[in-house]
Amino acid sequence: MPSRLGLVAAVANRHTEFRRLPFPDETLYRDSEAPQLTDLQSRLDACATAYLTNLGHIAAPTRDFLAETIHEIERLVRPSYTALNSYLLVWLRFARLVAYAAAATSDH
């Protein structure tokens, strides 16, 4: 298992990349999905920020919030190729990294 500092560094690097990602093009989703996508992006950013601010520790409510965020992103991913999936799958990979890192560091 990677060290705590290694996980924090990995999350920090991916968080920087996540923040640089453009928001999905508005032609890729329905107008009704725009608020949900904005909310999910900001929730994921908040969870990662909490993880990094506390150097690998996040409180149980934040872990639950992250799990709910992951579930909501998964619900938007379509089984076939869609252009929106290219954004959502990056968000999902990052969210799962944060969840993994939080779980790994809470065990120690």
DRENTIMI-696828 format. One record per residue: x negated, y negated, z negated of N, C-alpha, C, O, CB in turn; residue in three letters. Coordinates in nm, 4 decimals. Glycine has a CB too. Example, Ala and Ser with C-alpha at 12.3 -4.5 7.8 and 13.67 -1.06 7.14 Angstrom:
+----------+----------+----------+----------+----------+----------+----------+----------+----------+----------+----------+----------+----------+----------+----------+------+
:      nxx :      nyy :      nzz :     caxx :     cayy :     cazz :      cxx :      cyy :      czz :      oxx :      oyy :      ozz :     cbxx :     cbyy :     cbzz : resn :
+----------+----------+----------+----------+----------+----------+----------+----------+----------+----------+----------+----------+----------+----------+----------+------+
:  -1.3190 :   0.5690 :  -0.7800 :  -1.2300 :   0.4500 :  -0.7800 :  -1.3200 :   0.3300 :  -0.7800 :  -1.4236 :   0.3319 :  -0.8465 :  -1.1308 :   0.4473 :  -0.9046 :  ALA :
:  -1.2850 :   0.2250 :  -0.7080 :  -1.3670 :   0.1060 :  -0.7140 :  -1.2900 :  -0.0030 :  -0.7870 :  -1.3409 :  -0.1138 :  -0.8039 :  -1.4084 :   0.0598 :  -0.5725 :  SER :
+----------+----------+----------+----------+----------+----------+----------+----------+----------+----------+----------+----------+----------+----------+----------+------+
//
This chain:
+----------+----------+----------+----------+----------+----------+----------+----------+----------+----------+----------+----------+----------+----------+----------+------+
:      nxx :      nyy :      nzz :     caxx :     cayy :     cazz :      cxx :      cyy :      czz :      oxx :      oyy :      ozz :     cbxx :     cbyy :     cbzz : resn :
+----------+----------+----------+----------+----------+----------+----------+----------+----------+----------+----------+----------+----------+----------+----------+------+
:  -0.0843 :   0.1178 :   0.0000 :   0.0000 :   0.0000 :   0.0000 :  -0.0890 :  -0.1242 :   0.0000 :  -0.1897 :  -0.1293 :  -0.0706 :   0.0960 :   0.0003 :  -0.1221 :  MET :
:  -0.0512 :  -0.2239 :   0.0793 :  -0.1296 :  -0.3473 :   0.0826 :  -0.1283 :  -0.4171 :  -0.0537 :  -0.0362 :  -0.3986 :  -0.1333 :  -0.0755 :  -0.4420 :   0.1909 :  PRO :
:  -0.2294 :  -0.4955 :  -0.0784 :  -0.2360 :  -0.5708 :  -0.2039 :  -0.1313 :  -0.6819 :  -0.2039 :  -0.0790 :  -0.7203 :  -0.0993 :  -0.3776 :  -0.6301 :  -0.2250 :  SER :
:  -0.1023 :  -0.7319 :  -0.3225 :  -0.0065 :  -0.8414 :  -0.3349 :  -0.0515 :  -0.9603 :  -0.2518 :   0.0284 :  -1.0188 :  -0.1787 :   0.0106 :  -0.8824 :  -0.4821 :  ARG :
:  -0.1794 :  -0.9966 :  -0.2625 :  -0.2284 :  -1.1111 :  -0.1853 :  -0.2193 :  -1.0859 :  -0.0358 :  -0.1916 :  -1.1777 :   0.0415 :  -0.3721 :  -1.1429 :  -0.2234 :  LEU :
:  -0.2427 :  -0.9613 :   0.0053 :  -0.2292 :  -0.9272 :   0.1465 :  -0.0864 :  -0.9434 :   0.1954 :  -0.0627 :  -0.9929 :   0.3056 :  -0.2757 :  -0.7854 :   0.1707 :  GLY :
:   0.0093 :  -0.9013 :   0.1123 :   0.1502 :  -0.9162 :   0.1502 :   0.1909 :  -1.0629 :   0.1541 :   0.2606 :  -1.1067 :   0.2456 :   0.2402 :  -0.8396 :   0.0528 :  LEU :
:   0.1468 :  -1.1379 :   0.0540 :   0.1800 :  -1.2809 :   0.0513 :   0.1217 :  -1.3496 :   0.1750 :   0.1878 :  -1.4327 :   0.2373 :   0.1261 :  -1.3481 :  -0.0790 :  VAL :
:  -0.0010 :  -1.3148 :   0.2098 :  -0.0636 :  -1.3744 :   0.3286 :   0.0119 :  -1.3363 :   0.4553 :   0.0320 :  -1.4200 :   0.5432 :  -0.2104 :  -1.3303 :   0.3399 :  ALA :
:   0.0537 :  -1.2105 :   0.4651 :   0.1294 :  -1.1662 :   0.5821 :   0.2613 :  -1.2414 :   0.5933 :   0.2992 :  -1.2855 :   0.7018 :   0.1552 :  -1.0154 :   0.5754 :  ALA :
:   0.3312 :  -1.2561 :   0.4813 :   0.4581 :  -1.3293 :   0.4824 :   0.4327 :  -1.4760 :   0.5158 :   0.5095 :  -1.5360 :   0.5910 :   0.5304 :  -1.3166 :   0.3456 :  VAL :
:   0.3274 :  -1.5339 :   0.4617 :   0.2966 :  -1.6745 :   0.4893 :   0.2700 :  -1.6960 :   0.6388 :   0.3186 :  -1.7921 :   0.6984 :   0.1744 :  -1.7203 :   0.4062 :  ALA :
:   0.1925 :  -1.6054 :   0.6980 :   0.1632 :  -1.6180 :   0.8413 :   0.2892 :  -1.6046 :   0.9256 :   0.3118 :  -1.6830 :   1.0178 :   0.0610 :  -1.5129 :   0.8840 :  ASN :
:   0.3702 :  -1.5057 :   0.8937 :   0.4936 :  -1.4847 :   0.9707 :   0.5938 :  -1.5977 :   0.9462 :   0.6701 :  -1.6339 :   1.0358 :   0.5573 :  -1.3492 :   0.9341 :  ARG :
:   0.5932 :  -1.6532 :   0.8247 :   0.6831 :  -1.7639 :   0.7933 :   0.6470 :  -1.8862 :   0.8777 :   0.7352 :  -1.9561 :   0.9278 :   0.6768 :  -1.7983 :   0.6425 :  HIS :
:   0.5183 :  -1.9112 :   0.8930 :   0.4739 :  -2.0216 :   0.9778 :   0.5219 :  -2.0002 :   1.1208 :   0.5703 :  -2.0935 :   1.1850 :   0.3202 :  -2.0351 :   0.9739 :  THR :
:   0.5086 :  -1.8782 :   1.1706 :   0.5559 :  -1.8471 :   1.3061 :   0.7074 :  -1.8617 :   1.3158 :   0.7595 :  -1.9161 :   1.4132 :   0.5142 :  -1.7045 :   1.3464 :  GLU :
:   0.7778 :  -1.8124 :   1.2132 :   0.9237 :  -1.8206 :   1.2114 :   0.9701 :  -1.9656 :   1.2206 :   1.0637 :  -1.9966 :   1.2944 :   0.9795 :  -1.7551 :   1.0844 :  PHE :
:   0.9056 :  -2.0532 :   1.1467 :   0.9442 :  -2.1948 :   1.1482 :   0.9164 :  -2.2622 :   1.2826 :   0.9791 :  -2.3629 :   1.3157 :   0.8708 :  -2.2691 :   1.0382 :  ARG :
:   0.8243 :  -2.2081 :   1.3588 :   0.7911 :  -2.2658 :   1.4895 :   0.8826 :  -2.2160 :   1.6008 :   0.8864 :  -2.2741 :   1.7093 :   0.6473 :  -2.2343 :   1.5248 :  ARG :
:   0.9558 :  -2.1091 :   1.5741 :   1.0436 :  -2.0537 :   1.6772 :   1.1530 :  -2.1532 :   1.7140 :   1.2097 :  -2.2194 :   1.6271 :   1.1061 :  -1.9214 :   1.6296 :  LEU :
:   1.1815 :  -2.1632 :   1.8413 :   1.2947 :  -2.2485 :   1.8792 :   1.4255 :  -2.1812 :   1.8382 :   1.4340 :  -2.0586 :   1.8304 :   1.2938 :  -2.2774 :   2.0322 :  PRO :
:   1.5245 :  -2.2613 :   1.8130 :   1.6575 :  -2.2081 :   1.7839 :   1.7111 :  -2.1475 :   1.9130 :   1.6815 :  -2.1978 :   2.0214 :   1.7545 :  -2.3198 :   1.7279 :  PHE :
:   1.7898 :  -2.0398 :   1.9033 :   1.8436 :  -1.9791 :   2.0260 :   1.9151 :  -2.0808 :   2.1141 :   1.9874 :  -2.1679 :   2.0655 :   1.9394 :  -1.8660 :   1.9909 :  PRO :
:   1.8938 :  -2.0680 :   2.2411 :   1.9574 :  -2.1550 :   2.3395 :   2.1088 :  -2.1427 :   2.3258 :   2.1618 :  -2.0327 :   2.3099 :   1.9115 :  -2.1193 :   2.4841 :  ASP :
:   2.1763 :  -2.2541 :   2.3319 :   2.3213 :  -2.2557 :   2.3097 :   2.4009 :  -2.1798 :   2.4152 :   2.5186 :  -2.1507 :   2.3939 :   2.3695 :  -2.3971 :   2.3048 :  GLU :
:   2.3403 :  -2.1478 :   2.5264 :   2.4107 :  -2.0697 :   2.6286 :   2.4138 :  -1.9206 :   2.5944 :   2.4808 :  -1.8430 :   2.6625 :   2.3445 :  -2.0901 :   2.7650 :  THR :
:   2.3414 :  -1.8798 :   2.4887 :   2.3304 :  -1.7378 :   2.4545 :   2.4355 :  -1.6901 :   2.3541 :   2.4458 :  -1.5702 :   2.3282 :   2.1938 :  -1.7105 :   2.3992 :  LEU :
:   2.5121 :  -1.7808 :   2.2986 :   2.6100 :  -1.7419 :   2.1971 :   2.7351 :  -1.8278 :   2.2100 :   2.7350 :  -1.9346 :   2.2713 :   2.5501 :  -1.7547 :   2.0551 :  TYR :
:   2.8406 :  -1.7768 :   2.1501 :   2.9670 :  -1.8505 :   2.1503 :   2.9569 :  -1.9693 :   2.0548 :   2.8824 :  -1.9652 :   1.9569 :   3.0854 :  -1.7579 :   2.1102 :  ARG :
:   3.0316 :  -2.0737 :   2.0839 :   3.0312 :  -2.1925 :   1.9976 :   3.0651 :  -2.1571 :   1.8536 :   3.0132 :  -2.2182 :   1.7602 :   3.1303 :  -2.2966 :   2.0498 :  ASP :
:   3.1512 :  -2.0594 :   1.8359 :   3.1926 :  -2.0202 :   1.7011 :   3.0786 :  -1.9540 :   1.6229 :   3.0839 :  -1.9473 :   1.5001 :   3.3119 :  -1.9253 :   1.7088 :  SER :
:   2.9754 :  -1.9050 :   1.6930 :   2.8626 :  -1.8404 :   1.6266 :   2.7537 :  -1.9389 :   1.5839 :   2.6669 :  -1.9039 :   1.5040 :   2.8032 :  -1.7363 :   1.7179 :  GLU :
:   2.7573 :  -2.0606 :   1.6358 :   2.6532 :  -2.1584 :   1.6069 :   2.6353 :  -2.1832 :   1.4563 :   2.5221 :  -2.1796 :   1.4079 :   2.6855 :  -2.2890 :   1.6768 :  ALA :
:   2.7430 :  -2.2082 :   1.3810 :   2.7236 :  -2.2307 :   1.2374 :   2.6658 :  -2.1081 :   1.1658 :   2.5845 :  -2.1219 :   1.0744 :   2.8559 :  -2.2694 :   1.1731 :  PRO :
:   2.7073 :  -1.9901 :   1.2070 :   2.6569 :  -1.8677 :   1.1447 :   2.5074 :  -1.8508 :   1.1718 :   2.4316 :  -1.8144 :   1.0819 :   2.7345 :  -1.7450 :   1.1962 :  GLN :
:   2.4654 :  -1.8768 :   1.2945 :   2.3236 :  -1.8653 :   1.3286 :   2.2405 :  -1.9678 :   1.2515 :   2.1333 :  -1.9356 :   1.2002 :   2.3031 :  -1.8835 :   1.4798 :  LEU :
:   2.2895 :  -2.0892 :   1.2438 :   2.2197 :  -2.1932 :   1.1682 :   2.2083 :  -2.1537 :   1.0219 :   2.1030 :  -2.1706 :   0.9604 :   2.2924 :  -2.3282 :   1.1813 :  THR :
:   2.3163 :  -2.1012 :   0.9665 :   2.3163 :  -2.0581 :   0.8271 :   2.2172 :  -1.9439 :   0.8042 :   2.1416 :  -1.9461 :   0.7070 :   2.4568 :  -2.0148 :   0.7851 :  ASP :
:   2.2173 :  -1.8458 :   0.8918 :   2.1260 :  -1.7320 :   0.8758 :   1.9800 :  -1.7750 :   0.8853 :   1.8953 :  -1.7275 :   0.8097 :   2.1555 :  -1.6253 :   0.9812 :  LEU :
:   1.9515 :  -1.8643 :   0.9778 :   1.8146 :  -1.9130 :   0.9917 :   1.7703 :  -1.9859 :   0.8647 :   1.6589 :  -1.9649 :   0.8168 :   1.8027 :  -2.0062 :   1.1139 :  GLN :
:   1.8554 :  -2.0699 :   0.8112 :   1.8176 :  -2.1445 :   0.6901 :   1.8132 :  -2.0535 :   0.5671 :   1.7305 :  -2.0749 :   0.4785 :   1.9163 :  -2.2601 :   0.6659 :  SER :
:   1.9003 :  -1.9529 :   0.5600 :   1.8968 :  -1.8587 :   0.4480 :   1.7671 :  -1.7785 :   0.4491 :   1.7048 :  -1.7587 :   0.3448 :   2.0178 :  -1.7640 :   0.4532 :  ARG :
:   1.7270 :  -1.7326 :   0.5670 :   1.6036 :  -1.6564 :   0.5776 :   1.4840 :  -1.7433 :   0.5414 :   1.3925 :  -1.6976 :   0.4728 :   1.5874 :  -1.5994 :   0.7188 :  LEU :
:   1.4840 :  -1.8666 :   0.5863 :   1.3776 :  -1.9598 :   0.5514 :   1.3733 :  -1.9818 :   0.3998 :   1.2653 :  -1.9846 :   0.3408 :   1.3973 :  -2.0939 :   0.6249 :  ASP :
:   1.4882 :  -1.9971 :   0.3376 :   1.4940 :  -2.0189 :   0.1926 :   1.4420 :  -1.8976 :   0.1156 :   1.3707 :  -1.9136 :   0.0165 :   1.6375 :  -2.0503 :   0.1494 :  ALA :
:   1.4764 :  -1.7782 :   0.1592 :   1.4285 :  -1.6571 :   0.0918 :   1.2771 :  -1.6438 :   0.1041 :   1.2090 :  -1.6112 :   0.0069 :   1.4971 :  -1.5326 :   0.1501 :  CYS :
:   1.2254 :  -1.6689 :   0.2225 :   1.0802 :  -1.6609 :   0.2433 :   1.0089 :  -1.7683 :   0.1614 :   0.9040 :  -1.7424 :   0.1025 :   1.0455 :  -1.6761 :   0.3936 :  ALA :
:   1.0649 :  -1.8867 :   0.1580 :   1.0056 :  -1.9952 :   0.0798 :   1.0041 :  -1.9594 :  -0.0680 :   0.9054 :  -1.9855 :  -0.1368 :   1.0827 :  -2.1266 :   0.1020 :  THR :
:   1.1119 :  -1.9000 :  -0.1180 :   1.1165 :  -1.8578 :  -0.2590 :   1.0096 :  -1.7525 :  -0.2862 :   0.9423 :  -1.7575 :  -0.3892 :   1.2567 :  -1.8021 :  -0.2954 :  ALA :
:   0.9937 :  -1.6582 :  -0.1955 :   0.8918 :  -1.5547 :  -0.2107 :   0.7531 :  -1.6172 :  -0.2166 :   0.6727 :  -1.5826 :  -0.3032 :   0.8997 :  -1.4533 :  -0.0955 :  TYR :
:   0.7254 :  -1.7077 :  -0.1260 :   0.5926 :  -1.7693 :  -0.1198 :   0.5685 :  -1.8654 :  -0.2363 :   0.4577 :  -1.8717 :  -0.2895 :   0.5754 :  -1.8433 :   0.0124 :  LEU :
:   0.6698 :  -1.9387 :  -0.2751 :   0.6562 :  -2.0325 :  -0.3864 :   0.6211 :  -1.9602 :  -0.5155 :   0.5450 :  -2.0108 :  -0.5980 :   0.7849 :  -2.1124 :  -0.4048 :  THR :
:   0.6775 :  -1.8413 :  -0.5318 :   0.6550 :  -1.7630 :  -0.6536 :   0.5470 :  -1.6565 :  -0.6353 :   0.5379 :  -1.5618 :  -0.7134 :   0.7845 :  -1.6970 :  -0.6974 :  ASN :
:   0.4653 :  -1.6732 :  -0.5312 :   0.3525 :  -1.5838 :  -0.5028 :   0.3901 :  -1.4358 :  -0.5065 :   0.3244 :  -1.3550 :  -0.5721 :   0.2416 :  -1.6094 :  -0.6015 :  LEU :
:   0.4951 :  -1.4030 :  -0.4363 :   0.5323 :  -1.2638 :  -0.4205 :   0.6435 :  -1.2164 :  -0.5116 :   0.6848 :  -1.1006 :  -0.5038 :   0.4151 :  -1.1805 :  -0.4423 :  GLY :
:   0.6914 :  -1.3016 :  -0.5957 :   0.8015 :  -1.2631 :  -0.6845 :   0.9274 :  -1.3382 :  -0.6431 :   0.9246 :  -1.4593 :  -0.6209 :   0.7665 :  -1.2922 :  -0.8338 :  HIS :
:   1.0370 :  -1.2649 :  -0.6331 :   1.1660 :  -1.3312 :  -0.6151 :   1.2651 :  -1.2666 :  -0.7109 :   1.2613 :  -1.1463 :  -0.7368 :   1.2160 :  -1.3213 :  -0.4662 :  ILE :
:   1.3518 :  -1.3492 :  -0.7612 :   1.4511 :  -1.3040 :  -0.8576 :   1.5528 :  -1.2120 :  -0.7905 :   1.5715 :  -1.2151 :  -0.6689 :   1.5218 :  -1.4240 :  -0.9223 :  ALA :
:   1.6170 :  -1.1315 :  -0.8718 :   1.7161 :  -1.0364 :  -0.8217 :   1.8251 :  -1.1032 :  -0.7372 :   1.8610 :  -1.0496 :  -0.6324 :   1.7797 :  -0.9632 :  -0.9378 :  ALA :
:   1.8790 :  -1.2185 :  -0.7792 :   1.9810 :  -1.2815 :  -0.6942 :   1.9280 :  -1.3190 :  -0.5552 :   2.0013 :  -1.3110 :  -0.4566 :   2.0349 :  -1.4059 :  -0.7627 :  PRO :
:   1.8017 :  -1.3594 :  -0.5475 :   1.7430 :  -1.3937 :  -0.4183 :   1.7227 :  -1.2683 :  -0.3346 :   1.7428 :  -1.2708 :  -0.2132 :   1.6094 :  -1.4675 :  -0.4371 :  THR :
:   1.6828 :  -1.1581 :  -0.3990 :   1.6699 :  -1.0309 :  -0.3254 :   1.8052 :  -0.9883 :  -0.2697 :   1.8142 :  -0.9409 :  -0.1564 :   1.6124 :  -0.9196 :  -0.4173 :  ARG :
:   1.9099 :  -1.0052 :  -0.3491 :   2.0448 :  -0.9723 :  -0.3024 :   2.0859 :  -1.0625 :  -0.1855 :   2.1456 :  -1.0165 :  -0.0882 :   2.1464 :  -0.9855 :  -0.4179 :  ASP :
:   2.0535 :  -1.1893 :  -0.1965 :   2.0823 :  -1.2867 :  -0.0913 :   2.0083 :  -1.2489 :   0.0367 :   2.0631 :  -1.2602 :   0.1464 :   2.0427 :  -1.4294 :  -0.1365 :  PHE :
:   1.8841 :  -1.2040 :   0.0225 :   1.8048 :  -1.1604 :   0.1373 :   1.8662 :  -1.0358 :   0.2002 :   1.8759 :  -1.0262 :   0.3225 :   1.6591 :  -1.1329 :   0.0952 :  LEU :
:   1.9077 :  -0.9403 :   0.1171 :   1.9713 :  -0.8183 :   0.1695 :   2.0993 :  -0.8518 :   0.2462 :   2.1269 :  -0.7931 :   0.3508 :   2.0029 :  -0.7202 :   0.0545 :  ALA :
:   2.1758 :  -0.9449 :   0.1945 :   2.2983 :  -0.9882 :   0.2624 :   2.2646 :  -1.0568 :   0.3952 :   2.3341 :  -1.0374 :   0.4949 :   2.3798 :  -1.0840 :   0.1718 :  GLU :
:   2.1584 :  -1.1363 :   0.3959 :   2.1146 :  -1.2039 :   0.5178 :   2.0732 :  -1.1019 :   0.6231 :   2.1092 :  -1.1143 :   0.7402 :   1.9980 :  -1.3001 :   0.4878 :  THR :
:   1.9978 :  -1.0015 :   0.5810 :   1.9563 :  -0.8946 :   0.6732 :   2.0791 :  -0.8262 :   0.7324 :   2.0860 :  -0.8026 :   0.8531 :   1.8664 :  -0.7905 :   0.6004 :  ILE :
:   2.1744 :  -0.7951 :   0.6480 :   2.2970 :  -0.7299 :   0.6945 :   2.3703 :  -0.8171 :   0.7972 :   2.4184 :  -0.7663 :   0.8985 :   2.3897 :  -0.6992 :   0.5753 :  HIS :
:   2.3787 :  -0.9457 :   0.7716 :   2.4485 :  -1.0358 :   0.8640 :   2.3745 :  -1.0486 :   0.9974 :   2.4378 :  -1.0571 :   1.1026 :   2.4650 :  -1.1742 :   0.8004 :  GLU :
:   2.2417 :  -1.0501 :   0.9935 :   2.1662 :  -1.0538 :   1.1196 :   2.1894 :  -0.9244 :   1.1965 :   2.2112 :  -0.9269 :   1.3177 :   2.0139 :  -1.0749 :   1.0931 :  ILE :
:   2.1849 :  -0.8113 :   1.1264 :   2.2084 :  -0.6812 :   1.1911 :   2.3446 :  -0.6761 :   1.2586 :   2.3585 :  -0.6173 :   1.3659 :   2.1974 :  -0.5679 :   1.0889 :  GLU :
:   2.4441 :  -0.7364 :   1.1975 :   2.5791 :  -0.7373 :   1.2550 :   2.5857 :  -0.8132 :   1.3869 :   2.6702 :  -0.7836 :   1.4714 :   2.6770 :  -0.7984 :   1.1566 :  ARG :
:   2.4969 :  -0.9111 :   1.4052 :   2.4972 :  -0.9896 :   1.5285 :   2.4175 :  -0.9248 :   1.6414 :   2.4381 :  -0.9567 :   1.7586 :   2.4422 :  -1.1267 :   1.5011 :  LEU :
:   2.3268 :  -0.8340 :   1.6063 :   2.2453 :  -0.7671 :   1.7090 :   2.3352 :  -0.6707 :   1.7865 :   2.4081 :  -0.5908 :   1.7277 :   2.1229 :  -0.6907 :   1.6447 :  VAL :
:   2.3285 :  -0.6797 :   1.9184 :   2.4091 :  -0.5941 :   2.0046 :   2.3283 :  -0.4716 :   2.0449 :   2.2066 :  -0.4812 :   2.0604 :   2.4571 :  -0.6712 :   2.1295 :  ARG :
:   2.3938 :  -0.3554 :   2.0625 :   2.3220 :  -0.2322 :   2.0951 :   2.2532 :  -0.2338 :   2.2318 :   2.1542 :  -0.1634 :   2.2513 :   2.4169 :  -0.1171 :   2.0898 :  PRO :
:   2.3028 :  -0.3109 :   2.3240 :   2.2387 :  -0.3188 :   2.4550 :   2.1545 :  -0.4464 :   2.4606 :   2.1522 :  -0.5247 :   2.3656 :   2.3450 :  -0.3165 :   2.5701 :  SER :
:   2.0867 :  -0.4656 :   2.5711 :   2.0058 :  -0.5854 :   2.5837 :   2.0960 :  -0.7073 :   2.5950 :   2.1888 :  -0.7105 :   2.6759 :   1.9121 :  -0.5755 :   2.7054 :  TYR :
:   2.0680 :  -0.8056 :   2.5142 :   2.1255 :  -0.9388 :   2.5308 :   2.0135 :  -1.0372 :   2.5029 :   1.9234 :  -1.0089 :   2.4239 :   2.2498 :  -0.9626 :   2.4355 :  THR :
:   2.0189 :  -1.1498 :   2.5660 :   1.9136 :  -1.2496 :   2.5467 :   1.9095 :  -1.2977 :   2.4016 :   1.8022 :  -1.3288 :   2.3499 :   1.9350 :  -1.3689 :   2.6414 :  ALA :
:   2.0249 :  -1.3040 :   2.3358 :   2.0272 :  -1.3473 :   2.1955 :   1.9521 :  -1.2491 :   2.1069 :   1.8927 :  -1.2893 :   2.0068 :   2.1718 :  -1.3623 :   2.1462 :  LEU :
:   1.9539 :  -1.1204 :   2.1423 :   1.8807 :  -1.0209 :   2.0628 :   1.7322 :  -1.0543 :   2.0521 :   1.6696 :  -1.0234 :   1.9507 :   1.8976 :  -0.8822 :   2.1238 :  ASN :
:   1.6757 :  -1.1160 :   2.1535 :   1.5326 :  -1.1477 :   2.1480 :   1.5025 :  -1.2422 :   2.0318 :   1.3936 :  -1.2358 :   1.9747 :   1.4860 :  -1.2104 :   2.2810 :  SER :
:   1.5939 :  -1.3275 :   1.9964 :   1.5779 :  -1.4150 :   1.8804 :   1.6106 :  -1.3390 :   1.7521 :   1.5344 :  -1.3410 :   1.6554 :   1.6679 :  -1.5398 :   1.8935 :  TYR :
:   1.7249 :  -1.2727 :   1.7537 :   1.7723 :  -1.2054 :   1.6330 :   1.6780 :  -1.0951 :   1.5852 :   1.6591 :  -1.0769 :   1.4649 :   1.9091 :  -1.1473 :   1.6576 :  LEU :
:   1.6201 :  -1.0230 :   1.6780 :   1.5296 :  -0.9148 :   1.6387 :   1.4017 :  -0.9684 :   1.5750 :   1.3453 :  -0.9036 :   1.4868 :   1.4949 :  -0.8288 :   1.7598 :  LEU :
:   1.3558 :  -1.0840 :   1.6176 :   1.2410 :  -1.1485 :   1.5521 :   1.2796 :  -1.1896 :   1.4107 :   1.2031 :  -1.1679 :   1.3168 :   1.1923 :  -1.2723 :   1.6335 :  VAL :
:   1.3973 :  -1.2486 :   1.3947 :   1.4454 :  -1.2860 :   1.2617 :   1.4566 :  -1.1625 :   1.1728 :   1.4173 :  -1.1644 :   1.0561 :   1.5818 :  -1.3579 :   1.2713 :  TRP :
:   1.5107 :  -1.0559 :   1.2298 :   1.5321 :  -0.9334 :   1.1537 :   1.3990 :  -0.8719 :   1.1093 :   1.3861 :  -0.8296 :   0.9944 :   1.6118 :  -0.8325 :   1.2372 :  LEU :
:   1.3018 :  -0.8666 :   1.1976 :   1.1700 :  -0.8141 :   1.1596 :   1.1087 :  -0.8974 :   1.0471 :   1.0512 :  -0.8426 :   0.9531 :   1.0753 :  -0.8122 :   1.2816 :  ARG :
:   1.1212 :  -1.0284 :   1.0569 :   1.0668 :  -1.1150 :   0.9533 :   1.1424 :  -1.0935 :   0.8214 :   1.0804 :  -1.0853 :   0.7153 :   1.0745 :  -1.2633 :   0.9971 :  PHE :
:   1.2727 :  -1.0847 :   0.8274 :   1.3524 :  -1.0631 :   0.7061 :   1.3159 :  -0.9310 :   0.6393 :   1.3051 :  -0.9233 :   0.5170 :   1.5024 :  -1.0654 :   0.7393 :  ALA :
:   1.2972 :  -0.8281 :   0.7198 :   1.2588 :  -0.6980 :   0.6639 :   1.1190 :  -0.7016 :   0.6041 :   1.0935 :  -0.6339 :   0.5045 :   1.2661 :  -0.5900 :   0.7711 :  ARG :
:   1.0282 :  -0.7786 :   0.6620 :   0.8950 :  -0.7946 :   0.6034 :   0.9053 :  -0.8608 :   0.4667 :   0.8422 :  -0.8156 :   0.3712 :   0.8038 :  -0.8775 :   0.6965 :  LEU :
:   0.9830 :  -0.9659 :   0.4565 :   0.9999 :  -1.0347 :   0.3283 :   1.0617 :  -0.9396 :   0.2260 :   1.0181 :  -0.9361 :   0.1109 :   1.0881 :  -1.1615 :   0.3449 :  VAL :
:   1.1616 :  -0.8632 :   0.2659 :   1.2255 :  -0.7678 :   0.1749 :   1.1268 :  -0.6600 :   0.1303 :   1.1216 :  -0.6248 :   0.0124 :   1.3474 :  -0.7029 :   0.2423 :  ALA :
:   1.0494 :  -0.6083 :   0.2242 :   0.9489 :  -0.5070 :   0.1907 :   0.8454 :  -0.5640 :   0.0944 :   0.8124 :  -0.5020 :  -0.0067 :   0.8798 :  -0.4549 :   0.3183 :  TYR :
:   0.7951 :  -0.6818 :   0.1265 :   0.6927 :  -0.7433 :   0.0418 :   0.7476 :  -0.7725 :  -0.0977 :   0.6783 :  -0.7513 :  -0.1972 :   0.6404 :  -0.8728 :   0.1062 :  ALA :
:   0.8697 :  -0.8203 :  -0.1055 :   0.9296 :  -0.8487 :  -0.2359 :   0.9479 :  -0.7204 :  -0.3180 :   0.9230 :  -0.7190 :  -0.4385 :   1.0648 :  -0.9193 :  -0.2178 :  ALA :
:   0.9913 :  -0.6139 :  -0.2520 :   1.0107 :  -0.4869 :  -0.3221 :   0.8770 :  -0.4291 :  -0.3652 :   0.8655 :  -0.3755 :  -0.4755 :   1.0856 :  -0.3864 :  -0.2331 :  ALA :
:   0.7771 :  -0.4391 :  -0.2811 :   0.6445 :  -0.3831 :  -0.3132 :   0.5796 :  -0.4566 :  -0.4289 :   0.5153 :  -0.3948 :  -0.5138 :   0.5527 :  -0.3888 :  -0.1909 :  ALA :
:   0.5958 :  -0.5875 :  -0.4330 :   0.5324 :  -0.6620 :  -0.5409 :   0.6129 :  -0.6581 :  -0.6699 :   0.5586 :  -0.6837 :  -0.7773 :   0.5114 :  -0.8047 :  -0.4991 :  THR :
:   0.7414 :  -0.6265 :  -0.6608 :   0.8214 :  -0.6169 :  -0.7842 :   0.7964 :  -0.4843 :  -0.8557 :   0.8289 :  -0.4705 :  -0.9736 :   0.9716 :  -0.6317 :  -0.7524 :  SER :
:   0.7395 :  -0.3877 :  -0.7857 :   0.7093 :  -0.2579 :  -0.8465 :   0.5844 :  -0.2618 :  -0.9332 :   0.5601 :  -0.1698 :  -1.0112 :   0.6927 :  -0.1530 :  -0.7389 :  ASP :
:   0.5045 :  -0.3684 :  -0.9202 :   0.3783 :  -0.3750 :  -0.9918 :   0.3823 :  -0.4781 :  -1.1020 :   0.2833 :  -0.4967 :  -1.1728 :   0.2657 :  -0.4058 :  -0.8969 :  HIS :
+----------+----------+----------+----------+----------+----------+----------+----------+----------+----------+----------+----------+----------+----------+----------+------+
//
